[in-house]
Amino acid sequence: MISKKQSQTEFIILMASLMSIVALSIDAILPALESIGVSIGTTNSKDNQKLITMIFLGLGFGQLIFGPLSDSIGRKPIIYMGFILFVLASILCVFAPNLEIMILGRILQGIGLSAPRTISIAMVRDSFSGDYMAKIMSFIVAIFILVPVVAPALGKLLLDHYGWKAIFNSQLIFGALIMIWLWKRQPETLHPENQIKISKDLFINGLKEFLKFKTSIAFTLISGLITGSFMVYLSASQDIFHKQYGLVEEFPYIFAALAISVGFATFLNGTFVLKYGMYKMVRAFMIAFTSIPVIYLAFFYGQPNPSVYVLVGFFGIQFFAIGFLFGNLRSLAMQPVGHIAGVGAAINGFVSTIMAVPIATYIGSFIETTASPLFIGFMICGCASILILMILKKVNKTASLSTT
């Protein structure tokens, strides 16, 4: 629901900002992983990567709590509750004496941030539907992508001048400003007719309803595969560019350039999706997503890393394809479940995230001296996604024939 005093543009920017708190919490600490590791007594790069992957674990489980509750007591109160938990978890991270406490803090940060991340999607579904919802989601993600563009550079700046703890403090300031904006300008979007009485069976009933829609299940699984493959890059990119290429100072700018590739594709999708439709866009760019790593591996598998320009070029094309997938996959999964948008967003986010964490952890364990394992992961996840699309098409065709 958009109020008379609030424009559609403001709604899009506000929803993107809610999602951006998550991106800032992940991407801003990338340049500081080694410094944080030294401070908490670990120098193992694989342990440092857990500071990225574990926040996703919290994001996954937190959605199961906040999503269903938002269908009962409203979207905005749940966002406020999640942010309060995020504040407490951030304080825990700042004062963490060892890796275990830091990981606990990151998991709790993820649980807290799952509220704005999930509920913002539910608020979009409350207000829009169909291909137009995909258009709105595309513009939201395009703006949201601006945070990964600047976050590593901001993190590096804060690290160099004030230390790594200042990165966590900056996240709290940014989040507090967004909460004030939400409180002052955004009306509640949960329609009274969609409000569900709170009960112990709230989530179970929502899950049963969600499972009725094969489209929602299929595109949720595909989201998990694509998110998992991309999460490998997020957790391992610093290691690849710092250690394999020795590009410590240049890393934030490389990361920013690749984020722009995703953002530009997402922005274009906002225009093209109304012309071609979500499904056709996903099918076309899923094929592209799968073909790009095949080409890379044909040239460089079993070989040393290519020039950094070649690697960044392949990453750029790969992420351009991803930019056309993220918003459309989420919109396709959410389209049939508008009447349970909170639970639907929670299940979609939980399944895709919980799939993504082990995928990222497993593939990331193979990244030692080259980037090839990352492209193998892209290829496998792409092939599995195309297989799910084929099965869905066959199931829908069979169901259509049985009703005629």
C-alpha positions, 0 to 999 in steps of 0.5 A: 500500500502506497499512501497519497503522500508517498510516491511509487519512487519513494516506495521503491527506494525505501524497500531497496534501502531495507534490503540494503542493510543486509548487503551493507552488513555482508559486503562492507566487511569483505576488505576487513576479513583478515583484520577481523581474523587477526583481532579474534585470533584466527588467520585461516582464510576458510574460517574468515569466510564463515563470517560471510556464510554464517550471516546467511544461515541466520537470514534463512532461519529468521525468516521462518519466525518473522515472515509468518508473524508479519501475516498476523501482527503487521509488516512494520512491527516485525521490521522494528523487532528484527532491527532491535535484534540486529543492534544487539548482535552488532554489539556482540560482534564488536566486542567478540573475543574469539571466532566462536562469539563472532560467528554467533554474532553474525548468525544473530545479525542474520536473524535480525536482518531477515525481518527487513529483507523478508518483509520488504518483499512481502510489502511489495507483494501486498502492493503489486502483482504479476509482471508489474510486480517483477518490474517493481522488484527489478527497480528495487534490486537495481537500487539495492545493488548500489550498496554492494558497489560502494560497500567494500570501498566504504569498508576499506575507508573505515578500516584504514582510518578507524579500524574494523569496528567502525564498519559495524557502527556505520551499519547501525547508523544506516539502519537507524536512519532507514527505520526512522524513514519507515516509521514516518513515511510508510503505511502498513501494507498488510490488508485487513482481509489477509490478516491471519489470526496468530496461532501455533499452526500459523506456519504449518498452515501457511506451508501447506498452502505454499506447497499447493503451488508447484510454480512457487516450489520450483522457482524457490529451488532455482533461487536456492541454486543461483543464490548458492553459486553467487554466495561462493563468489561473495565469500571467496572473492576477497581470497581470489583477488587478494591471494591469487592475484595480489590485488589488495588495494584494487579489490573494492573497485573490482567488486564495485564494477562487477556489482554494477554489472548485476545492477545494470542488468536488473535495471534493464529487466524492469523494462524488458519484463513487461514486454517478454514476461518473467518466465521467458526472461528466466528461461533465456538468461538461465541458458546464458548463466549455464553456458558462460562457465562452460566456455570458461572451463573449456579454455581454462580448466586445469590451467593457471588463472587467466589474466585478471582482465579475462577473469573479471570479463567472465565474471561481468558477463556471468553476473549480468545474466544473474541480474536478469534472474534474481528479481524474476525468480523471486516474483515468480515464486511469490506470484501465486501466494499473495494471500499469504505473502509473509509466510510465502516470502519466509518459505521462499527465503528460508529454502533458498538460503538454506540451500545456498549455505551448504552449496557455497561452503562446499564449492568454496572449500575447493577454491585454493589456487584458481577460480575454476571451482567457482565456475564449475559451481556456476555450471552445475547449479545452472544445469540443475536449474534448467532441469527443474524448469523442464520438469515444471514445464512437463508437470504443467503440460500434464496438468493442462491436458488432464483438465481438458 
